[in-house]
Amino acid sequence: MNLKTHLLVLGSLGLSLGLSGGLTAAASKSYLTTVKDHSFMITQRKIILKKTPYRPSITLPKGTIVQAGGISTMHTTNILVNTLSYHLRKAYIGNGNTYTQNIPLTTTNFKKISVPAYTKYYPSQTAYPINSGRAYIGNGELYQGVKFPEQSDQTKAKANLVTVTSDGYLEYTTKAPITNLRVNTRPSVSAKITKVSRPGGSGKTYLYTKAAVPSSIGKRVSKTGNTQYLTIIKRRYRAYTTLYTSGLKPQLSSIYVSAGYLVGDQQYFMVTSEYFPSAN
């Protein structure tokens, strides 16, 4: 969760084109030119990416909503694995990679879509210039607590995790490592979202599921149908900072900014950005 990681992700674009299952030279050459980092797209056909020396295999069924990673000058993108539901990303558990190999941004493969309503509890399209001394991290991952852990607790800090995937699943993980990559965690619950409501001006996102969710984050509102359980995520519009230092004579090296949320009646936070004072 630092600027180097973000640069490595972007720097990987164009290095791998290990594609299969119809992703061949015969693919359409009509490209999606308006797709940017973190844009949402829907797959127009089944996309099968075979295992490579650097990435596990992964299959994206037709109609899967995905979130784009960095965009290359060769009109390719990788898919952010962290944003996919567990049943799609499970091959990446323990792998450490947070993005797939590159995929051509053709209209045969993808269609760009608006930001899904179920992800609008956080700003998913924010980005900072690469030389600005700050990196946007906000990815929808909500950890129980107030803010990113202090430096002395970083390696051991754990908390319950709530997140909503790009393909529309509400996932809950107990005692997830806060500073570990979510792609390495298996959720305790992964429930398909069946209905979304966002009352204007409330800062709340109502997420309904047919499958049960823990009582700590939701409640049962119906005994039948597809909207039996309700989870409410509320953005509190409060920010909290955590300072990190480095060097023999400790100097301020980075500042993590966390945004406050409520899930049910429990306090959660999402790390939204990291600032690097020395870069300015």
N, C-alpha and C positions, 0 to 999 in steps of 0.2 A: 504494500500500500504506500508506494513512494513514486517520485518522479522517474526514477530509473526504470521501474516496472512499466510505467506508462510508455516510456520511450522504446523499451524493448518490444512491447506489443506492436507499436507502430512500425518499428524497424523491421519486424518480421515479414511485413507485407511484401508480396512478390517473390519470396524465397521458395515457396512451396506451392506446387500446382498438382499435387497428387490426387487426382480426381477420378471418379468412376461412375458407373451406373448411369450413363447417358450424358455425363458432363464431358463431352468430347469436342473435337474441332467442329463437329457438325452443329453445335449449339447455335442458337440465334445470336446474331451480332448486333441486335438492338439492345443498347445498354441503358441502364437506369442512371441517368446523369445527375439526378437531384439527391441521391442518397448520400448521407453524411455519417460521420461517427455517431453511433447510437440511434440511428434511424430505425424505425420498425418496418419490417417487411413480412409478407406472407409467401410461403413457398408455393410455386405454381405446379410443381410436380415432386415426386419423391426424389430426394437427393441422398445418394449413398456415397459416403467418403470412406474409402478403405483405409486400413491401418497402414501407417508409414513408420519409419524409424523414429519419428518425432511426435506422432499423434496417434491415439487409438482410433478405431473405426467408430463412425457414428452415422445414424440414419435419421433424416428429417422427413417425416411423412408429408405428403401433399396437404396444404392447408395449415401448416404449422407457422405460427407467428414467431419470428425471431428478431433479434436485435443485432445490427451490424457493428462490427468492430472498425478498425481503421480501414480507410479506402485507399487503394493504390492507384497509381497512374495507369496501370494496366487494366483498369476497370474490374478489379476483383475486391472482395472483402472477405474477412473471416467472421464467423459467428461467435458471439460472446457466450461461452458455455455456461458461465455463472448464472446467466439469466434464463436458462432453460430448466424445465421441470426435471425432477429426479429420474423419471422413467426414460428420458432422452439422454441425460448427461451421465448416467450411472457408469458407463464405460470409462469415464474420466476420473472416477473416484480413486484417490491416491496417486493420480498421474501428475497433478500439479499444474497442468496447462489450463489456462482460462479462455482459450480461443481455439477454434478449429483451424485446419488448413484453409488456404484461400479458395474461394469459389467465384467464378465469373458472375459479374453483376448484369446478367442478361434478363430480358423480359420473359424468357423461357423458364428461368429459374425462380425469379422473384417478382413481386409487385410491391411497390412502396405503399404503406398505409399510414393513417393518422395514429397518434399515440393512443393505445388502448385505454379505455376509461379506468380499468382496474389498476393501472400503473400511475394514475395521475395524482396519487398522494405524495409524490416527490417530483422534482424537476429532472426529467430524464434526458433533456436535450441541451443542458448547459455544458459549455466547454470554454476553457481559457486558452489564450495564445500559448504556444509551446515554450516561448522564452519569457513568460510573464512572472516566473518564480512561484507559480501556484498550479496545482493540479486538481481538477474536479474528480471526486471519487464517488459521489452520490449514485448508488446503484439499487436502491430500494431495500437494502438489508437493514432490518430494524432489530437492534439488540436490547434486551431488557436492562435498564439502568439509565444513568443520566448522560454520560459522555464517554468518549474513547478513553481507555484505561491510562493511568499514569505510567511513566516510563518504567518504574520499578516493577509494575505488574504486567507489562506487555506480554511476556512469553507465556504466562500462566493464566491470564484472564479468560474466563468463560462466562457465557450468559445465554439465556434462551433467545432464540432467533426466530423472527417472523419475516417472511418475504413473499412477494408475489412475482411469479415468473412471467416471462414474455409471452409464453403460450397459455397463460391463464390458469395457473394453479396457485392456491394459497398453501404455503409450506411452513411448517413449524418444526424446529429442531431444539431439543433440550440440551443445555450446557454445551453450546457450540464454542469452539475457540474463537475469540473475537479477532485476533490478528492472523488467523489462518485463512486460507482461501475457501470460500463456501463450496467450491467444486469438490473439495475433499470431504465434505460432510454428507451423511445420509440423513434425510429428514425423518422425524418421528411421525409426521403426518404430511401427506400431499393430497389435497382435496381440490378437485376441479371447480372453478368458480362458475356458477350458473346464472348469476344476476349481479349487476352493479348499479348502485345509486349514489349520486354525489349532490346532496342538497346545496343549493347555491349559498355561498357566504358562510357556510358552517365549518369549512376546513375538514369535513368528515368524508370518508369514503366507506360506503356500506358494501360489504362483500358477502354474498350468499353462496352457500354450498349445499349439496345434497349429502355428501359424506360428513361424518362427525368431525368437529374440531375440539380441541381441549377447552374445558370450561374457563380456563385462565385467560383465554383470548376471545372467546365467543360464547354464544348461548343458543339454545334450541328455540326456534320460534314457530315451528310447525312439525307435525308428526308424519305428514305425507308430502309428496311432491318433490320438486327439485330445489326448493329454497328452504330447507329444514333448519339450517344453521346460519347464524349471522355473526360476522366479525366486523367491528367498526374500528377503522384507523383514523385518528385525528391528528392533524398537523398543528403543533402548538405555536409555531412561529417564534421559537426561542432558540438561541444559539449558545453553545458552550465550547470553551477552548481547552486544549491540553497541550502543554509545552514540553518539547523534547530538546535535550542538550547533547553535545558531543565534544570530544577533545579532552586532553589532559587538564587543560584549564577550561572547564565546561562553558561552552557558549551556546546560545540559542540556535538550534539547527533547523527545527521545523515546528509548525503549529498546526495541530489537527482541530478542525472545526466540526462540531456535532450539532445536528438539528434535533430538537425535542419533539417527541410524539407520544400519544396515548394509544395503546391497543387494548380495547375494553377499558378498564380503569387502571391499567398498569402503565408505568412510565417506561418508554423505550427511546432509543436514540439511533440516528443514522449519521455516519461520518460523511460529510458532504464535500470537504476539501482539505488539502494540505498546503500550507504556505511555507516557503523557504526564504527566510529573511535575508540570508547571505547572498541570494541571487539578485537582490534589488540594490 
